[in-house]
Each structure stands twice: as structure tokens, then as C-alpha cells.
Amino acid sequence: MFVVLAMALAGGIGGGLGTAQAEGNGSSYDRQLLFYNHSYGVLDRETADAIEHSDYLREFADFQVRTTTGSGGQTWTGRYLMGRETYLELFGVGDLPGQDGTLGSAGLGLSTERDGDLATVTERLKSEGVPEPVEFLQTRDFGDGVPVPWFDAILTTTEYDAFGAWAMEYRPEYFADPRGNTEPASYPGDVGRERYLSDGYRTHLMRDVTYVRLAVTEGDLADTVPLLRAGGFSVRTVPGGVVADGGGTEIRFDVVPREQAGYQQVTMSLNRPVKDRHVERIGNSTLTVGPGSRAVWTFDESDTP
């Protein structure tokens, strides 16, 4: 969804180095406010088409191919693997307009669990070197021409090379709208991921995303680190990049030139352990399920230039 936010905000190509660097370990805040919501990647056409028509993925996960209409009438069609609290959104080259539809483009959505926490993240960003985050309201049209406020979002920048991250907080109007098919609140101020997603995952193997690895440019990473830190992730440097950990999902960023950027690997927890190892080749990607309670989906080097 970063593509829609960036387009609506007239974002362009560029992406400076930013001011915050990922140094040291741990978080300087006492409470984590942002959590991995979903990530997306733009894959080669062969792989995207294979994902869309995979019978195995329809058994493995709560799998959907869906067209969404957002603010300003912008539409996008994605291939979705939905979990209990987290999900994946996959595109093929050309599915998104402009630079966002090019091979290797990717995005990361982080969301709050409690109403009002996004405002706290916005304040935290000031101490992370982002004095004026870009604020944005996304709406959703269910096809009847009557849009509903969907979520509030903040960005550290509207300029990027191939990757962007944003923070979001679902709106109470969306939860109150029966078209969203969301669940009742579990506690006062609940705007969480589990409430937003359906329980369709229960009848499939995939439960949640526990690890994501992305190859990004130095500039795009520098613009992302302040948001991760402000959200309460533990951010540490590793050889060649950065690892952010917190809330049950680890995110690794490898610094590469633009032509090598892209979605690299995803690990998912399963609803139940499986005895045998199953390997499914899907286009230029490999999904390995089991043995045990996890699955690893690797997107081959041929997926990137």
C-alpha cells in the first residue's frame, strides 16, 4: 500500500540518507507501539502469475487475489496470503504504476494495536531526526462508491528509490462499517491487527509472518530506521545491513545498489506442525513447508535484476 500513499503524496525518485543511523542494540522506549502488519514485493511476471494460479497456496494459506480502491480512486490488484495478525501482498512487474511497478520495489506497513499510539509515534519521530512526518488518511471504497476512512498513516519521506515503510492506525469508522467484516474489540481502544483480519487462517496451515528479509538501498534504509526506532523496535547493525526485532516478527534489511533491491525471503509460523518437508516451486521462488511448525519462502536471485 505504500505505492498508494506515495502516489497520493506526489512522491518521487530519490531518497536521501536521512539523519538517524542504526547503532547499538535494544530500544530506547519503554513500550513498543508499532508492529509488523504486512509487507509487499514486486516480483517478475512469471512468479507473480504462478502465485496467482497456485493450487497449493490456496491450501496452504487464506489466499486471495483482490482489487482494492483507495483514496483518490487509486486501485491496485494484489495476491494476498492472510494470517492471524500479519499478511503478505505480492505484485508482478507492471501491476503498479510508475516506479512502484518495477522489479524489486517493495514496502513495509507497521501498525498500532491501540487507538492513539500513532500520535505518540509521531512525537517520538522528532527525537529520531524527523521533525515533520508526512501525515495521510487512506480511505477504502468497497465498490459501491461510498468510501470509508480506513487508516491514518505517517511517512518519514515521500522520496524513495525502491522501498518505503509507513506507520498506520486503523480508524474506528472502518471497524464500525459492516462491509469491513472485522471483529469486535477485545479491549478499549483495540485497533489491532487480529481484529482487522478474519479468522480464515484457521482452516489453513499458515498462521503468521515471523521473519522478512529485504534488499534495499542505503538511502531507503536510512529513511526507514527512524520509523522503526520510534515504533519501539530493537534495531541493530549487522554485517551488510540492519535487523529490526519486536512483536514476534524480525525484519532484516540488506544494503544493496538499486538494481539488486527486492523481496528476498519470508518465514511463516504454522497453525500445526507437519511431519514431512514439502517443497513447492512457484515460478522463480521456492516455498519449503516443514518439517515442524514453520515455512520458508525464498525468492531466487533471478527475481531481481
C-alpha angles and dihedrals in degrees: 000000000000087000092063094047093047094047092049089050093048093244119181142192118287124070118196126220094259126211106267122078129197104245131151128003138284132023126288091215128082097223134038111232103173127056135184106274104167143321133211137204136190109228134186114282095250092056095043092051092047090052092049093053099036114129090192094058090054088059096039098051145009088272125189139172105205140168115216129195115209138172117332092014093288111158134194133179116214140174108236134198106191124202135178096279105352139046147182127237117197131189137181127229109286096017089110125045126255123345091347090068095055124109112274098023113137143166143199127213119201120188141189127242098207131052111255098024092107089065089054091051089052090054092046090054090067090067089046093061099266105108096169113033115191110251123206140175117215120200131193129218114201092201099274096093093250108111122200127204104263109179143334115238141189130202130191090216142355093218120086144152103219108321136057137175128202138182120229142184121198114237123239088231089064094051090048092053111091090210089072093062091214128158129254118269116273093204138001110294094015109165093149135147097248090055091049097050124065126241091248089114090072094077093051137059100248115088109165146336111261102169137023128183120197133178110219139164122264091248095051091049092050089054091049101048096071091055092049091049094046089051091056100253118150103243122193136168119244130178106294098003151349137298122208118194134183145104096033099303128091118203122197123195121195116197112231140151114275093258090060097045121118153098109312114172144347129197120200133191118230131226090232135010119261123214101214134049115247121194118196120187109209112181107299093344136082125217113196115191120192160296091191129002104321143071128205122206114195123191107209127235087253087070090070129055 
